[in-house]
Amino acid sequence: MLAILRKITHVIFPVKRKQYRFLRRNAKHITEMKILEIGAGEGYKVERFFHVSNEYIKTDLVACGNVTKLDITNEKLEPIYDIIICLNVLEHIFEYQNALDNIYHGLKKGGYLFLSVPLFYPLHMLPNDYWRYTPSTLKKLLVDYNSVKIETNGLKRFPYNINILAIK
């Protein structure tokens, strides 16, 4: 029954499809950069949207395969990344401000943050689904960035997903 509900949810809320389109549109000209993906796990495989000349580092709370262990709330990053990608992760981090501070610190000046969060979307990965962020909240949380482009998916008053491109 849970598997059926999950499939129905993905039909009603096509989050991955919208994220992939957002990444494809913004990643096609990015070459020879250092990219860090936070919360990569085994699911998204978004490195395929970036040119092979990029150095692509996948991280998650648990290391497995080609995924390196990283706790973004506790490990301060050096400012060496041109791009940091964080898709559907922030809502699962209780100490989200620590994570956002470490992400900001890890980006080079002029670096890009690709961030995606659900809004009007079913709870998932319980019990660790803590937050939902509105576009207004995200603008305030990302105020230190030079530019923040917010794209919502869904109905205007009921967006199910928010994709963000922020430039440090």
KEVO-739886 format. One record per atom (N, C-alpha, C, CB): chain; residue number from 1; x, y, z. Coordinates in steps of 0.001 Angstrom, whole numbers. Glycine has a CB too. Layout:
{node 'A',NUM,{X,Y,Z}};
...
END
This chain:
{node 'A',1,{819,-1202,0}};
{node 'A',1,{0,0,0}};
{node 'A',1,{863,1266,0}};
{node 'A',1,{-932,-2,1209}};
{node 'A',2,{1926,1258,807}};
{node 'A',2,{2808,2419,883}};
{node 'A',2,{3478,2688,-466}};
{node 'A',2,{3872,2209,1969}};
{node 'A',3,{3860,1643,-1156}};
{node 'A',3,{4497,1793,-2465}};
{node 'A',3,{3533,2437,-3468}};
{node 'A',3,{4977,423,-2990}};
{node 'A',4,{2273,2064,-3417}};
{node 'A',4,{1262,2641,-4309}};
{node 'A',4,{1073,4126,-3999}};
{node 'A',4,{-88,1885,-4172}};
{node 'A',5,{981,4459,-2717}};
{node 'A',5,{837,5863,-2316}};
{node 'A',5,{2042,6691,-2743}};
{node 'A',5,{646,5968,-801}};
{node 'A',6,{3222,6111,-2646}};
{node 'A',6,{4437,6807,-3064}};
{node 'A',6,{4393,7099,-4561}};
{node 'A',6,{5686,5974,-2717}};
{node 'A',7,{3957,6133,-5363}};
{node 'A',7,{3865,6337,-6807}};
{node 'A',7,{2834,7411,-7147}};
{node 'A',7,{3508,5022,-7508}};
{node 'A',8,{1695,7377,-6465}};
{node 'A',8,{658,8394,-6678}};
{node 'A',8,{1196,9783,-6326}};
{node 'A',8,{-603,8074,-5832}};
{node 'A',9,{1924,9868,-5224}};
{node 'A',9,{2514,11148,-4795}};
{node 'A',9,{3431,11698,-5868}};
{node 'A',9,{3291,10980,-3476}};
{node 'A',10,{4254,10840,-6476}};
{node 'A',10,{5196,11304,-7493}};
{node 'A',10,{4509,11691,-8796}};
{node 'A',10,{6226,10236,-7764}};
{node 'A',11,{3319,11178,-9037}};
{node 'A',11,{2549,11595,-10210}};
{node 'A',11,{1932,12972,-9942}};
{node 'A',11,{1438,10545,-10553}};
{node 'A',12,{1365,13151,-8757}};
{node 'A',12,{720,14420,-8399}};
{node 'A',12,{1757,15523,-8197}};
{node 'A',12,{-126,14253,-7124}};
{node 'A',13,{2880,15183,-7570}};
{node 'A',13,{3949,16145,-7275}};
{node 'A',13,{5236,15700,-7982}};
{node 'A',13,{4180,16269,-5725}};
{node 'A',14,{5408,16041,-9258}};
{node 'A',14,{6586,15564,-10014}};
{node 'A',14,{7865,16341,-9664}};
{node 'A',14,{6318,15677,-11522}};
{node 'A',15,{8286,16235,-8427}};
{node 'A',15,{9423,17001,-7913}};
{node 'A',15,{10699,16712,-8699}};
{node 'A',15,{9643,16690,-6434}};
{node 'A',16,{11050,15450,-8843}};
{node 'A',16,{12304,15106,-9522}};
{node 'A',16,{12340,15654,-10946}};
{node 'A',16,{12496,13588,-9546}};
{node 'A',17,{11249,15527,-11655}};
{node 'A',17,{11200,16011,-13039}};
{node 'A',17,{11468,17517,-13091}};
{node 'A',17,{9827,15690,-13679}};
{node 'A',18,{10868,18270,-12172}};
{node 'A',18,{11068,19723,-12122}};
{node 'A',18,{12499,20063,-11696}};
{node 'A',18,{10057,20373,-11150}};
{node 'A',19,{13037,19317,-10731}};
{node 'A',19,{14426,19547,-10316}};
{node 'A',19,{15387,19247,-11451}};
{node 'A',19,{14775,18687,-9094}};
{node 'A',20,{15171,18153,-12141}};
{node 'A',20,{16045,17782,-13247}};
{node 'A',20,{16014,18842,-14346}};
{node 'A',20,{15638,16420,-13814}};
{node 'A',21,{14835,19345,-14660}};
{node 'A',21,{14705,20385,-15678}};
{node 'A',21,{15452,21651,-15240}};
{node 'A',21,{13211,20700,-15945}};
{node 'A',22,{15290,22011,-13970}};
{node 'A',22,{15973,23176,-13398}};
{node 'A',22,{17495,23008,-13485}};
{node 'A',22,{15541,23386,-11926}};
{node 'A',23,{17994,21837,-13098}};
{node 'A',23,{19435,21577,-13157}};
{node 'A',23,{19951,21568,-14595}};
{node 'A',23,{19756,20245,-12483}};
{node 'A',24,{19240,20879,-15474}};
{node 'A',24,{19659,20806,-16877}};
{node 'A',24,{19800,22205,-17473}};
{node 'A',24,{18651,19978,-17699}};
{node 'A',25,{18803,23043,-17195}};
{node 'A',25,{18777,24404,-17729}};
{node 'A',25,{19963,25233,-17211}};
{node 'A',25,{17453,25090,-17359}};
{node 'A',26,{20342,25038,-15968}};
{node 'A',26,{21390,25848,-15351}};
{node 'A',26,{22782,25223,-15405}};
{node 'A',26,{21034,26112,-13932}};
{node 'A',27,{22891,23945,-15700}};
{node 'A',27,{24181,23246,-15628}};
{node 'A',27,{24849,23029,-16973}};
{node 'A',27,{23995,21928,-14968}};
{node 'A',28,{24149,23266,-18048}};
{node 'A',28,{24670,22848,-19352}};
{node 'A',28,{25970,23527,-19769}};
{node 'A',28,{23645,23103,-20390}};
{node 'A',29,{26263,24729,-19267}};
{node 'A',29,{27487,25426,-19673}};
{node 'A',29,{28569,25408,-18588}};
{node 'A',29,{27161,26861,-20039}};
{node 'A',30,{28354,24654,-17531}};
{node 'A',30,{29311,24604,-16419}};
{node 'A',30,{30375,23552,-16718}};
{node 'A',30,{28589,24289,-15071}};
{node 'A',31,{31623,24005,-16779}};
{node 'A',31,{32734,23087,-17040}};
{node 'A',31,{33909,23428,-16129}};
{node 'A',31,{33165,23149,-18531}};
{node 'A',32,{34720,22405,-15856}};
{node 'A',32,{35961,22530,-15102}};
{node 'A',32,{35780,23230,-13756}};
{node 'A',32,{36975,23275,-15921}};
{node 'A',33,{34751,22836,-13045}};
{node 'A',33,{34478,23399,-11730}};
{node 'A',33,{34475,22294,-10677}};
{node 'A',33,{33132,24151,-11729}};
{node 'A',34,{34599,22712,-9420}};
{node 'A',34,{34550,21783,-8298}};
{node 'A',34,{33136,21841,-7717}};
{node 'A',34,{35640,22132,-7209}};
{node 'A',35,{32449,20696,-7756}};
{node 'A',35,{31041,20620,-7365}};
{node 'A',35,{30893,19666,-6187}};
{node 'A',35,{30157,20160,-8557}};
{node 'A',36,{30150,20122,-5177}};
{node 'A',36,{29850,19304,-4002}};
{node 'A',36,{28348,19078,-3941}};
{node 'A',36,{30365,19981,-2690}};
{node 'A',37,{27937,17808,-3881}};
{node 'A',37,{26519,17491,-3687}};
{node 'A',37,{26332,17004,-2260}};
{node 'A',37,{26024,16416,-4714}};
{node 'A',38,{25416,17639,-1545}};
{node 'A',38,{25102,17286,-162}};
{node 'A',38,{23847,16415,-159}};
{node 'A',38,{24902,18568,722}};
{node 'A',39,{23909,15297,556}};
{node 'A',39,{22764,14397,620}};
{node 'A',39,{22557,13621,-664}};
{node 'A',39,{21524,15169,941}};
{node 'A',40,{23638,13250,-1304}};
{node 'A',40,{23560,12578,-2607}};
{node 'A',40,{22940,11192,-2519}};
{node 'A',40,{24937,12471,-3216}};
{node 'A',41,{23265,10460,-1453}};
{node 'A',41,{22748,9106,-1326}};
{node 'A',41,{22940,8326,-2604}};
{node 'A',41,{21284,9130,-951}};
{node 'A',42,{21957,7526,-2932}};
{node 'A',42,{22035,6721,-4156}};
{node 'A',42,{20929,7084,-5136}};
{node 'A',42,{21959,5235,-3819}};
{node 'A',43,{20089,8095,-4790}};
{node 'A',43,{18860,8307,-5532}};
{node 'A',43,{18883,9216,-6736}};
{node 'A',43,{17905,8807,-4648}};
{node 'A',44,{19513,10374,-6665}};
{node 'A',44,{19308,11380,-7702}};
{node 'A',44,{20237,11271,-8898}};
{node 'A',44,{19456,12713,-7113}};
{node 'A',45,{21506,10992,-8679}};
{node 'A',45,{22482,10871,-9769}};
{node 'A',45,{22495,12128,-10657}};
{node 'A',45,{22168,9626,-10624}};
{node 'A',46,{22505,13305,-10013}};
{node 'A',46,{22441,14556,-10761}};
{node 'A',46,{23763,14923,-11430}};
{node 'A',46,{22018,15668,-9848}};
{node 'A',47,{24838,14219,-11104}};
{node 'A',47,{26110,14515,-11751}};
{node 'A',47,{26024,14349,-13263}};
{node 'A',47,{27203,13619,-11194}};
{node 'A',48,{25054,13587,-13728}};
{node 'A',48,{24903,13365,-15182}};
{node 'A',48,{24525,14646,-15932}};
{node 'A',48,{23840,12292,-15441}};
{node 'A',49,{24021,15663,-15219}};
{node 'A',49,{23637,16916,-15867}};
{node 'A',49,{24826,17860,-16063}};
{node 'A',49,{22562,17610,-15050}};
{node 'A',50,{25964,17506,-15477}};
{node 'A',50,{27142,18358,-15546}};
{node 'A',50,{28196,17734,-16452}};
{node 'A',50,{27716,18599,-14143}};
{node 'A',51,{28950,18573,-17112}};
{node 'A',51,{30006,18130,-18018}};
{node 'A',51,{31036,17297,-17251}};
{node 'A',51,{30687,19344,-18701}};
{node 'A',52,{31618,16311,-17916}};
{node 'A',52,{32571,15400,-17277}};
{node 'A',52,{33871,16087,-16849}};
{node 'A',52,{32893,14264,-18216}};
{node 'A',53,{34118,17302,-17343}};
{node 'A',53,{35333,18022,-16950}};
{node 'A',53,{35255,18555,-15510}};
{node 'A',53,{35583,19181,-17915}};
{node 'A',54,{34065,18549,-14931}};
{node 'A',54,{33901,19021,-13557}};
{node 'A',54,{34387,17968,-12569}};
{node 'A',54,{32430,19374,-13277}};
{node 'A',55,{34903,18424,-11432}};
{node 'A',55,{35212,17518,-10319}};
{node 'A',55,{33947,17448,-9466}};
{node 'A',55,{36477,18016,-9467}};
{node 'A',56,{33343,16280,-9407}};
{node 'A',56,{32039,16108,-8756}};
{node 'A',56,{32192,15238,-7508}};
{node 'A',56,{31010,15474,-9736}};
{node 'A',57,{31852,15792,-6346}};
{node 'A',57,{31992,15079,-5073}};
{node 'A',57,{30610,14868,-4477}};
{node 'A',57,{32911,15862,-4080}};
{node 'A',58,{30264,13592,-4264}};
{node 'A',58,{28968,13236,-3677}};
{node 'A',58,{29150,12956,-2183}};
{node 'A',58,{28348,11993,-4400}};
{node 'A',59,{28254,13521,-1350}};
{node 'A',59,{28336,13309,88}};
{node 'A',59,{26969,12983,668}};
{node 'A',59,{28919,14539,776}};
{node 'A',60,{27008,12349,1838}};
{node 'A',60,{25784,12054,2591}};
{node 'A',60,{26200,11764,4031}};
{node 'A',60,{24983,10833,1960}};
{node 'A',61,{25236,11595,4910}};
{node 'A',61,{25534,11285,6313}};
{node 'A',61,{26247,9955,6471}};
{node 'A',61,{24260,11272,7127}};
{node 'A',62,{25995,9050,5531}};
{node 'A',62,{26608,7721,5572}};
{node 'A',62,{27380,7512,4270}};
{node 'A',62,{25526,6594,5778}};
{node 'A',63,{28621,7104,4383}};
{node 'A',63,{29429,6815,3195}};
{node 'A',63,{29007,5480,2597}};
{node 'A',63,{30939,6801,3544}};
{node 'A',64,{28935,5430,1284}};
{node 'A',64,{28661,4168,585}};
{node 'A',64,{29063,4340,-873}};
{node 'A',64,{27146,3755,708}};
{node 'A',65,{29716,3328,-1405}};
{node 'A',65,{30155,3394,-2799}};
{node 'A',65,{31043,4611,-3032}};
{node 'A',65,{28946,3434,-3742}};
{node 'A',66,{30632,5475,-3988}};
{node 'A',66,{31413,6678,-4282}};
{node 'A',66,{30865,7919,-3557}};
{node 'A',66,{31432,6926,-5790}};
{node 'A',67,{30143,7687,-2455}};
{node 'A',67,{29576,8769,-1641}};
{node 'A',67,{30404,8905,-365}};
{node 'A',67,{28065,8497,-1302}};
{node 'A',68,{30931,10112,-137}};
{node 'A',68,{31760,10412,1028}};
{node 'A',68,{30888,10862,2192}};
{node 'A',68,{32804,11493,690}};
{node 'A',69,{31291,10517,3407}};
{node 'A',69,{30552,10921,4602}};
{node 'A',69,{30753,12407,4872}};
{node 'A',69,{30995,10090,5821}};
{node 'A',70,{29646,13133,5099}};
{node 'A',70,{29695,14544,5470}};
{node 'A',70,{28465,14880,6290}};
{node 'A',70,{29785,15453,4216}};
{node 'A',71,{28681,15443,7478}};
{node 'A',71,{27595,15994,8287}};
{node 'A',71,{27672,17504,8129}};
{node 'A',71,{27699,15553,9813}};
{node 'A',72,{26872,18055,7257}};
{node 'A',72,{26942,19474,6905}};
{node 'A',72,{26605,20377,8082}};
{node 'A',72,{26006,19771,5752}};
{node 'A',73,{25976,19860,9118}};
{node 'A',73,{25664,20694,10284}};
{node 'A',73,{26864,20870,11200}};
{node 'A',73,{24512,20092,11067}};
{node 'A',74,{27819,19933,11173}};
{node 'A',74,{28941,19960,12107}};
{node 'A',74,{30307,20127,11479}};
{node 'A',74,{28941,18730,12891}};
{node 'A',75,{30420,19936,10181}};
{node 'A',75,{31727,20006,9530}};
{node 'A',75,{31826,21287,8713}};
{node 'A',75,{31964,18769,8630}};
{node 'A',76,{32704,22183,9145}};
{node 'A',76,{32886,23448,8445}};
{node 'A',76,{33667,23203,7158}};
{node 'A',76,{33614,24481,9344}};
{node 'A',77,{33100,23636,6059}};
{node 'A',77,{33732,23455,4755}};
{node 'A',77,{34721,24579,4479}};
{node 'A',77,{32672,23395,3644}};
{node 'A',78,{35783,24237,3789}};
{node 'A',78,{36710,25252,3291}};
{node 'A',78,{36071,25895,2060}};
{node 'A',78,{38125,24630,2949}};
{node 'A',79,{36322,27167,1790}};
{node 'A',79,{35704,27844,630}};
{node 'A',79,{36396,27463,-686}};
{node 'A',79,{35755,29376,817}};
{node 'A',80,{36191,26216,-1093}};
{node 'A',80,{36881,25686,-2279}};
{node 'A',80,{35912,25236,-3383}};
{node 'A',80,{37767,24514,-1876}};
{node 'A',81,{34617,25355,-3152}};
{node 'A',81,{33642,24826,-4110}};
{node 'A',81,{33077,25926,-5001}};
{node 'A',81,{32505,24120,-3373}};
{node 'A',82,{33009,25627,-6282}};
{node 'A',82,{32379,26534,-7233}};
{node 'A',82,{30861,26395,-7177}};
{node 'A',82,{32889,26263,-8657}};
{node 'A',83,{30419,25165,-6901}};
{node 'A',83,{28990,24858,-6876}};
{node 'A',83,{28707,23895,-5726}};
{node 'A',83,{28522,24250,-8235}};
{node 'A',84,{27622,24161,-4998}};
{node 'A',84,{27133,23209,-4002}};
{node 'A',84,{25676,22918,-4347}};
{node 'A',84,{27283,23769,-2524}};
{node 'A',85,{25342,21636,-4353}};
{node 'A',85,{23999,21176,-4686}};
{node 'A',85,{23394,20532,-3440}};
{node 'A',85,{24022,20170,-5890}};
{node 'A',86,{22173,20930,-3122}};
{node 'A',86,{21480,20399,-1948}};
{node 'A',86,{19999,20233,-2311}};
{node 'A',86,{21661,21347,-694}};
{node 'A',87,{19624,19030,-2730}};
{node 'A',87,{18262,18759,-3202}};
{node 'A',87,{17485,17929,-2189}};
{node 'A',87,{18296,18036,-4554}};
{node 'A',88,{16375,18453,-1735}};
{node 'A',88,{15488,17736,-807}};
{node 'A',88,{16235,17208,412}};
{node 'A',88,{14805,16579,-1523}};
{node 'A',89,{17078,18040,975}};
{node 'A',89,{17863,17665,2151}};
{node 'A',89,{17544,18580,3331}};
{node 'A',89,{19368,17716,1833}};
{node 'A',90,{17420,19867,3064}};
{node 'A',90,{17306,20853,4141}};
{node 'A',90,{16126,20586,5074}};
{node 'A',90,{17175,22236,3551}};
{node 'A',91,{15044,20070,4562}};
{node 'A',91,{13877,19781,5414}};
{node 'A',91,{14144,18651,6401}};
{node 'A',91,{12675,19423,4551}};
{node 'A',92,{15199,17883,6180}};
{node 'A',92,{15554,16764,7060}};
{node 'A',92,{16639,17133,8071}};
{node 'A',92,{16017,15583,6231}};
{node 'A',93,{17076,18373,8059}};
{node 'A',93,{18139,18823,8954}};
{node 'A',93,{17540,19709,10033}};
{node 'A',93,{19245,19580,8173}};
{node 'A',94,{17554,19234,11263}};
{node 'A',94,{16972,20004,12351}};
{node 'A',94,{17739,21309,12560}};
{node 'A',94,{16960,19178,13643}};
{node 'A',95,{19061,21252,12518}};
{node 'A',95,{19908,22443,12686}};
{node 'A',95,{20189,23066,11312}};
{node 'A',95,{21253,22077,13412}};
{node 'A',96,{19126,23469,10627}};
{node 'A',96,{19252,23954,9248}};
{node 'A',96,{20144,25193,9141}};
{node 'A',96,{17877,24267,8684}};
{node 'A',97,{20163,26068,10159}};
{node 'A',97,{21000,27263,10072}};
{node 'A',97,{22483,26902,10063}};
{node 'A',97,{20697,28208,11236}};
{node 'A',98,{22874,25891,10851}};
{node 'A',98,{24263,25409,10799}};
{node 'A',98,{24603,24926,9402}};
{node 'A',98,{24489,24275,11820}};
{node 'A',99,{23692,24171,8800}};
{node 'A',99,{23920,23645,7452}};
{node 'A',99,{24055,24783,6442}};
{node 'A',99,{22773,22703,7039}};
{node 'A',100,{23158,25756,6500}};
{node 'A',100,{23214,26876,5560}};
{node 'A',100,{24483,27700,5743}};
{node 'A',100,{21988,27767,5728}};
{node 'A',101,{24901,27886,6991}};
{node 'A',101,{26144,28627,7252}};
{node 'A',101,{27347,27890,6675}};
{node 'A',101,{26337,28844,8765}};
{node 'A',102,{27387,26574,6852}};
{node 'A',102,{28506,25777,6332}};
{node 'A',102,{28508,25731,4808}};
{node 'A',102,{28448,24356,6891}};
{node 'A',103,{27340,25680,4212}};
{node 'A',103,{27239,25716,2747}};
{node 'A',103,{27772,27050,2232}};
{node 'A',103,{25765,25500,2284}};
{node 'A',104,{27323,28137,2833}};
{node 'A',104,{27771,29472,2411}};
{node 'A',104,{29292,29576,2545}};
{node 'A',104,{27074,30582,3255}};
{node 'A',105,{29814,29114,3659}};
{node 'A',105,{31256,29175,3903}};
{node 'A',105,{32031,28328,2892}};
{node 'A',105,{31571,28708,5326}};
{node 'A',106,{31452,27227,2445}};
{node 'A',106,{32133,26324,1517}};
{node 'A',106,{32187,26804,85}};
{node 'A',106,{31477,25013,1545}};
{node 'A',107,{31380,27809,-244}};
{node 'A',107,{31378,28334,-1613}};
{node 'A',107,{32447,29397,-1806}};
{node 'A',107,{30010,28911,-1958}};
{node 'A',108,{33094,29357,-2960}};
{node 'A',108,{33988,30444,-3347}};
{node 'A',108,{33147,31689,-3621}};
{node 'A',108,{34844,30056,-4599}};
{node 'A',109,{33769,32847,-3603}};
{node 'A',109,{33076,34075,-3999}};
{node 'A',109,{32604,33905,-5444}};
{node 'A',109,{34011,35339,-3848}};
{node 'A',110,{31345,34183,-5686}};
{node 'A',110,{30772,33991,-7014}};
{node 'A',110,{30275,32572,-7248}};
{node 'A',110,{31787,34342,-8060}};
{node 'A',111,{30402,31708,-6214}};
{node 'A',111,{29953,30323,-6337}};
{node 'A',111,{28436,30202,-6354}};
{node 'A',111,{30513,29497,-5204}};
{node 'A',112,{27963,29064,-6870}};
{node 'A',112,{26527,28812,-7029}};
{node 'A',112,{26026,27785,-6019}};
{node 'A',112,{26225,28332,-8450}};
{node 'A',113,{24860,28064,-5468}};
{node 'A',113,{24134,27088,-4654}};
{node 'A',113,{22883,26690,-5415}};
{node 'A',113,{23779,27663,-3237}};
{node 'A',114,{22748,25389,-5704}};
{node 'A',114,{21512,24840,-6239}};
{node 'A',114,{20801,24190,-5059}};
{node 'A',114,{21773,23808,-7421}};
{node 'A',115,{19688,24751,-4647}};
{node 'A',115,{18951,24281,-3479}};
{node 'A',115,{17521,23968,-3894}};
{node 'A',115,{18980,25334,-2334}};
{node 'A',116,{16996,22872,-3402}};
{node 'A',116,{15614,22514,-3681}};
{node 'A',116,{14980,21971,-2412}};
{node 'A',116,{15524,21480,-4832}};
{node 'A',117,{13774,22447,-2123}};
{node 'A',117,{13044,21994,-930}};
{node 'A',117,{11577,21776,-1290}};
{node 'A',117,{13176,23028,237}};
{node 'A',118,{10928,20835,-604}};
{node 'A',118,{9489,20665,-812}};
{node 'A',118,{8721,21702,-7}};
{node 'A',118,{9041,19239,-419}};
{node 'A',119,{7489,21958,-414}};
{node 'A',119,{6632,22830,389}};
{node 'A',119,{5309,22114,650}};
{node 'A',119,{6393,24200,-326}};
{node 'A',120,{4414,22157,-301}};
{node 'A',120,{3149,21440,-151}};
{node 'A',120,{3391,20017,-655}};
{node 'A',120,{1965,22153,-945}};
{node 'A',121,{3903,19180,243}};
{node 'A',121,{4362,17844,-133}};
{node 'A',121,{4210,16935,1081}};
{node 'A',121,{5849,17868,-643}};
{node 'A',122,{3847,15674,871}};
{node 'A',122,{3665,14759,2004}};
{node 'A',122,{4941,14582,2831}};
{node 'A',122,{3196,13403,1500}};
{node 'A',123,{4756,14315,4103}};
{node 'A',123,{5882,13998,4974}};
{node 'A',123,{6550,12731,4451}};
{node 'A',123,{5420,13821,6459}};
{node 'A',124,{7877,12667,4583}};
{node 'A',124,{8629,11516,4088}};
{node 'A',124,{9867,11334,4948}};
{node 'A',124,{9015,11694,2592}};
{node 'A',125,{10462,10176,4867}};
{node 'A',125,{11654,9817,5648}};
{node 'A',125,{11464,10131,7133}};
{node 'A',125,{12886,10562,5111}};
{node 'A',126,{10283,9796,7620}};
{node 'A',126,{9966,10032,9036}};
{node 'A',126,{10834,9155,9917}};
{node 'A',126,{8471,9762,9322}};
{node 'A',127,{11235,9608,11080}};
{node 'A',127,{10760,10802,11792}};
{node 'A',127,{11588,12042,11487}};
{node 'A',127,{10770,10552,13280}};
{node 'A',128,{12466,11998,10493}};
{node 'A',128,{13385,13107,10244}};
{node 'A',128,{12941,14033,9123}};
{node 'A',128,{14738,12572,9925}};
{node 'A',129,{11696,14412,9108}};
{node 'A',129,{11175,15411,8175}};
{node 'A',129,{10679,16569,9045}};
{node 'A',129,{10010,14818,7238}};
{node 'A',130,{11509,17612,9202}};
{node 'A',130,{11266,18646,10205}};
{node 'A',130,{10618,19919,9693}};
{node 'A',130,{12532,18996,10843}};
{node 'A',131,{10968,20374,8477}};
{node 'A',131,{10633,21734,8076}};
{node 'A',131,{10011,21811,6688}};
{node 'A',131,{11860,22589,8121}};
{node 'A',132,{9252,22893,6478}};
{node 'A',132,{8807,23334,5163}};
{node 'A',132,{9121,24826,5081}};
{node 'A',132,{7263,23040,4927}};
{node 'A',133,{9705,25242,3969}};
{node 'A',133,{10151,26624,3794}};
{node 'A',133,{9338,27300,2698}};
{node 'A',133,{11658,26675,3456}};
{node 'A',134,{8870,28506,2968}};
{node 'A',134,{8170,29294,1953}};
{node 'A',134,{9203,30093,1164}};
{node 'A',134,{7105,30241,2603}};
{node 'A',135,{8826,30622,-3}};
{node 'A',135,{9759,31480,-742}};
{node 'A',135,{10236,32677,97}};
{node 'A',135,{9096,31982,-2030}};
{node 'A',136,{9344,33266,885}};
{node 'A',136,{9725,34406,1725}};
{node 'A',136,{10746,34003,2779}};
{node 'A',136,{8493,35005,2401}};
{node 'A',137,{10563,32841,3381}};
{node 'A',137,{11516,32345,4372}};
{node 'A',137,{12882,32126,3736}};
{node 'A',137,{11010,31040,5006}};
{node 'A',138,{12896,31517,2569}};
{node 'A',138,{14160,31225,1891}};
{node 'A',138,{14904,32507,1508}};
{node 'A',138,{13905,30376,642}};
{node 'A',139,{14175,33545,1074}};
{node 'A',139,{14813,34824,755}};
{node 'A',139,{15532,35368,1990}};
{node 'A',139,{13765,35849,240}};
{node 'A',140,{14894,35266,3148}};
{node 'A',140,{15507,35755,4388}};
{node 'A',140,{16697,34891,4805}};
{node 'A',140,{14468,35789,5515}};
{node 'A',141,{16564,33565,4669}};
{node 'A',141,{17657,32667,5044}};
{node 'A',141,{18883,32825,4142}};
{node 'A',141,{17177,31229,5002}};
{node 'A',142,{18656,33239,2899}};
{node 'A',142,{19745,33348,1920}};
{node 'A',142,{20130,34805,1653}};
{node 'A',142,{19340,32673,608}};
{node 'A',143,{19858,35676,2595}};
{node 'A',143,{20062,37118,2418}};
{node 'A',143,{21519,37491,2158}};
{node 'A',143,{19570,37855,3637}};
{node 'A',144,{22479,36699,2614}};
{node 'A',144,{23899,37017,2418}};
{node 'A',144,{24382,36780,991}};
{node 'A',144,{24735,36201,3364}};
{node 'A',145,{23606,36084,183}};
{node 'A',145,{23988,35826,-1204}};
{node 'A',145,{23765,37087,-2050}};
{node 'A',145,{23179,34629,-1783}};
{node 'A',146,{24593,37274,-3064}};
{node 'A',146,{24466,38438,-3950}};
{node 'A',146,{23223,38370,-4822}};
{node 'A',146,{25692,38559,-4830}};
{node 'A',147,{22816,37153,-5173}};
{node 'A',147,{21659,36963,-6032}};
{node 'A',147,{20944,35682,-5623}};
{node 'A',147,{22074,36915,-7525}};
{node 'A',148,{19620,35738,-5561}};
{node 'A',148,{18821,34554,-5246}};
{node 'A',148,{17657,34498,-6233}};
{node 'A',148,{18305,34586,-3757}};
{node 'A',149,{17655,33440,-7051}};
{node 'A',149,{16564,33225,-8009}};
{node 'A',149,{15713,32071,-7479}};
{node 'A',149,{17116,32913,-9466}};
{node 'A',150,{14439,32346,-7224}};
{node 'A',150,{13530,31343,-6668}};
{node 'A',150,{12492,30968,-7717}};
{node 'A',150,{12839,31868,-5377}};
{node 'A',151,{12334,29672,-7900}};
{node 'A',151,{11385,29129,-8873}};
{node 'A',151,{10456,28167,-8135}};
{node 'A',151,{12126,28405,-10063}};
{node 'A',152,{9153,28427,-8163}};
{node 'A',152,{8208,27527,-7505}};
{node 'A',152,{7540,26640,-8544}};
{node 'A',152,{7147,28323,-6708}};
{node 'A',153,{7158,25443,-8124}};
{node 'A',153,{6448,24497,-8984}};
{node 'A',153,{5135,24130,-8317}};
{node 'A',153,{7305,23223,-9263}};
{node 'A',154,{4087,24102,-9107}};
{node 'A',154,{2759,23820,-8580}};
{node 'A',154,{1880,25046,-8760}};
{node 'A',154,{2827,23405,-7090}};
{node 'A',155,{764,25058,-8052}};
{node 'A',155,{-136,26202,-8106}};
{node 'A',155,{479,27369,-7336}};
{node 'A',155,{-1529,25838,-7530}};
{node 'A',156,{108,28589,-7723}};
{node 'A',156,{706,29780,-7114}};
{node 'A',156,{576,29778,-5591}};
{node 'A',156,{57,31033,-7680}};
{node 'A',157,{-579,29435,-5069}};
{node 'A',157,{-798,29428,-3618}};
{node 'A',157,{-521,28068,-2977}};
{node 'A',157,{-2219,29843,-3315}};
{node 'A',158,{-252,27055,-3794}};
{node 'A',158,{42,25716,-3276}};
{node 'A',158,{1244,25105,-4004}};
{node 'A',158,{-1194,24798,-3421}};
{node 'A',159,{2408,25764,-3923}};
{node 'A',159,{3582,25177,-4576}};
{node 'A',159,{4040,23925,-3835}};
{node 'A',159,{4731,26202,-4649}};
{node 'A',160,{4350,22889,-4575}};
{node 'A',160,{4796,21642,-3948}};
{node 'A',160,{6312,21564,-3851}};
{node 'A',160,{4271,20448,-4724}};
{node 'A',161,{7004,22456,-4549}};
{node 'A',161,{8470,22396,-4584}};
{node 'A',161,{9033,23770,-4907}};
{node 'A',161,{8959,21355,-5623}};
{node 'A',162,{10206,24063,-4336}};
{node 'A',162,{10890,25327,-4619}};
{node 'A',162,{12332,24999,-5025}};
{node 'A',162,{10853,26299,-3367}};
{node 'A',163,{12729,25506,-6181}};
{node 'A',163,{14103,25370,-6660}};
{node 'A',163,{14770,26739,-6599}};
{node 'A',163,{14144,24787,-8114}};
{node 'A',164,{16015,26767,-6143}};
{node 'A',164,{16719,28028,-5939}};
{node 'A',164,{18101,27966,-6561}};
{node 'A',164,{16822,28358,-4446}};
{node 'A',165,{18466,29046,-7209}};
{node 'A',165,{19840,29260,-7646}};
{node 'A',165,{20312,30521,-6940}};
{node 'A',165,{19956,29387,-9228}};
{node 'A',166,{21265,30365,-6016}};
{node 'A',166,{21810,31498,-5267}};
{node 'A',166,{23271,31663,-5653}};
{node 'A',166,{21657,31292,-3720}};
{node 'A',167,{23696,32899,-5793}};
{node 'A',167,{25085,33199,-6149}};
{node 'A',167,{25714,33983,-4999}};
{node 'A',167,{25170,34007,-7497}};
{node 'A',168,{26852,33474,-4535}};
{node 'A',168,{27541,34116,-3405}};
{node 'A',168,{28268,35375,-3860}};
{node 'A',168,{28539,33138,-2750}};
END
